[in-house]
Amino acid sequence: MKYQDFIKRFPGLGEAWDRIHAAEAEGPLDARTIRLVKLAVAMGAHREGAVHSAVRKALRAGVTREELEQVVALATSTVGMPSAVAVYTWIQDVMVKI
């Protein structure tokens, strides 16, 4: 996995990243909501790899396919139809592998 190779090469960055993730999760949102928000942010930033990662993590947190797809539908009026369709295909990339 490329991420693991990167962290092995730069362990200090890996430790900082872990601290960022711990700090960002502090607050009242539950794990499922956090995963949906992270997906929406990845979609808005149009980051394919981040969308793939967000979908995998959301599924592990118990988020359903229907919930993932609703996030795409909710984002469409903000990101636009072409971007929403692209993001939808990125979600499908992950779904076909499970």
N, C-alpha and C positions, 0 to 999 in steps of 0.2 A: 504494500500500500504506500503510495507516494507521501501521504501525510506522515506516516510512521517513519519513513526514511528522512523526511525533513526534520522531524522532531529529534531523531537520533543525531542528526548533524548539528542541530541548534537547540540543545536542551533548555537553555535559558528562555528561549521564545516559547517553548512548550509549557514551561512552568508559568510564565506570564499569561499565556492563553488560558490555562486552567484556572488561574485566579480571576481573570475576566469573566469566565463562564460562571464561576461560583458567585461572584458579586452581582452579575446581571439577573440571577435567579432569585435574589432576595426580594421579597415582597409578597403580596396576597394572591398572585395568580397561581393556579394549579398547573401541574405539568402539562396537561393536555392543552390548556389555553396558551401556555408559553410556546408550545410547539406550533400551534396555529398562527400565533403572532410572528414567530420566527419565519414561518413559511411565507406569510404575507410580506414581510420585509424583504426576503430573498426575491420574491416575485417582483416587488416594486423596484428593486435594484437591478432586476433582469440578470441575475447571476445563476446560470444554469447549474453549476456545481453546488451552489448553496441550496437551490431548490431540491436537487436530488438528495442532499444530506438532510434537509428539513423534512422531506417526505419520509425518509427511512426512520428518522428519529420520532416523527409524529406517529407513524405506524407502531413503533415499539411502545409508545406512550398510550396506545389504545385508540387513537384517532381513526375513524373509518374513512373509507374511500369517498363516501358521500360527503363527509365533512370537508375533506381535502378539496373536492370538486366545488363545493359551495364557496370556499375561499377564492377559487378562480373566478367564479361567477360574481362575487362581491367586488373583486378587483377590476373587473372588466371596464367599468365606467371610468376608472381612474387611470389604468395603464393602457387602455385602448384594446380594440379587438385583435390586431395582429400580435401584440404582446401576450394577451390572454391565451390565444391559441397556442403560441409558442410554449408558454408555461404549462398549459394543459398537456402538451406532448411530453414535456420534461417529467411531469408527474407520471404519465403513462410509461415512460422509460423505466421507472422504478417499479411500477405495479406489475409489469410483465415479468419481472425477475423474481417475484414472490409467489 
